[in-house]
Amino acid sequence: MSENLARHFLLRDDVTFLNHGSFGACPRPVFETYQQFQLELEGEPVEFLGRRLHELLRVPREALAAELNCGSEDIVGVLNATTGLNIVIQSLGLKPGDQILTTDHEYSALEKTWDYICRRTGAEVVVAKVPMPLTTEAQFTDTVIAGMTERTRVLFLSHITSPTALLFPIERAITEARSRGIFSVIDGAHTPGHIPLDLTALGADFYSGNCHKWMMSPKGSAFLHARPEVQGLLNPLVISHGWTKQSREPGAKGAFGNSPFIDEIEIQGTRDPAAWLTVPAAIAFRRDNDWWAIADHCRALAQETARRLGELTGLSPLSAPEFSAPQMVAMPIPECDTAAVHAALFERYGIEIPVFKWQETCIARLSVQGYNSAPQMDKFLAALSELLELGTRQRAAQG
Ligand SMILES: Cc1ncc(COP(=O)(O)O)c(C=O)c1O
């Protein structure tokens, strides 16, 4: 499978790339489409950005809406999930004493965003500690729901977590939040192209996800989805041509004939829209190469590698397999200087993989994408064993 697929990617031959999760990797045909857009733009900037842009921007919105099962007027392109979530977080009109309920597995840049907004508004973050290892849906849902109070205004959850690569079963918590009048804000940075996503069925108020990770479009392509009923709450982070004085009046259209939600967020001064415009090509590449089937192989390889590492370390996984992100697994490793191990894996073995400490646990977070192979997993396990002297430790423990 993978040798053939690796040809499609631009990744360097001298690096064993096991970190798709951080920034993704874009296949060559998709990247060529991206460059084609950029060439067209530079060929006639006024034609491209002045006359054609609004029509061009409609195409990825519609393609993504079909892929993620939502209305194409309810989804808009943003540069990255951080931007999409910032738009929401900075719009919610929080007051002193309001609570934002979240978990202890969230992404640091968004934790900072909440701290920033709390400092400005007097709201406070309440962190629910998810029981580990995560083995049942109820463990997660009951913990989150137990954290809801009269003061909870917002529920903020990652769908797939960054440090622990867990697939959180967020559905029941979202429903419960709705029934209590709590906004649900979901960080889906890792989900598009990683798990089949049905935004309408999920029913979150706000959901932002990256296309540039697992959907494999170029960097700088992401979306924000908002239920029609809550779109009017949102303010763009940058005021530009898309904004109108009337935009908050009932039934108002945006400056370019879409909903105000779309026009205000889509048009924010001059910028290069090529990455976003390439999203349909990324969807087509995945479809043409039967990527969900490839993803199944990747999931099996990720789980198998985690199982083998667990045998070497004697450490238990962070979750049951169904709560691990399909193509990403955070594997506990013995106590070590994680920065040194991370550097040595790259410098001595040419292996790119995040190694870090999360709470009290040292973790190697493995991503497996179509370009990866079983021999690469062997190489990684051998390198880590050597660095951490895993064989020696195990023999000592047994002896
Ligand atoms: C859970 C999570 N949220 C948000 C982000 C931020 O993504 P971006 O930098 O593309 O905005 C990441 C990035 O890895 C992430 O893992």
The ligand as an SDF file (V2000), in Angstrom:
LIG
                    3D

 16 16  0  0  0  0  0  0  0  0999 V2000
   -6.8730   19.8610   19.1470 C   0  0  0  0  0  0  0  0  0  0  0  0
   -6.2650   20.9770   18.3550 C   0  0  0  0  0  0  0  0  0  0  0  0
   -6.9100   22.1440   18.2880 N   0  0  0  0  0  0  0  0  0  0  0  0
   -6.4540   23.1810   17.5720 C   0  0  0  0  0  0  0  0  0  0  0  0
   -5.2690   23.0680   16.8790 C   0  0  0  0  0  0  0  0  0  0  0  0
   -4.7810   24.2560   16.1230 C   0  0  0  0  0  0  0  0  0  0  0  0
   -4.7410   24.0360   14.7670 O   0  0  0  0  0  0  0  0  0  0  0  0
   -4.2730   25.2440   13.8320 P   0  0  0  0  0  0  0  0  0  0  0  0
   -2.8890   25.6040   14.2660 O   0  0  0  0  0  0  0  0  0  0  0  0
   -4.3170   24.7080   12.4580 O   0  0  0  0  0  0  0  0  0  0  0  0
   -5.2150   26.3360   14.0810 O   0  0  0  0  0  0  0  0  0  0  0  0
   -4.5460   21.8750   16.9160 C   0  0  0  0  0  0  0  0  0  0  0  0
   -3.2850   21.7510   16.1860 C   0  0  0  0  0  0  0  0  0  0  0  0
   -2.6100   20.7600   16.1800 O   0  0  0  0  0  0  0  0  0  0  0  0
   -5.0540   20.8060   17.6710 C   0  0  0  0  0  0  0  0  0  0  0  0
   -4.3960   19.6500   17.7800 O   0  0  0  0  0  0  0  0  0  0  0  0
  1  2  1  0
  2  3  1  0
  2 15  2  0
  3  4  2  0
  4  5  1  0
  5  6  1  0
  5 12  2  0
  6  7  1  0
  7  8  1  0
  8  9  2  0
  8 10  1  0
  8 11  1  0
 12 13  1  0
 12 15  1  0
 13 14  2  0
 15 16  1  0
M  END
$$$$
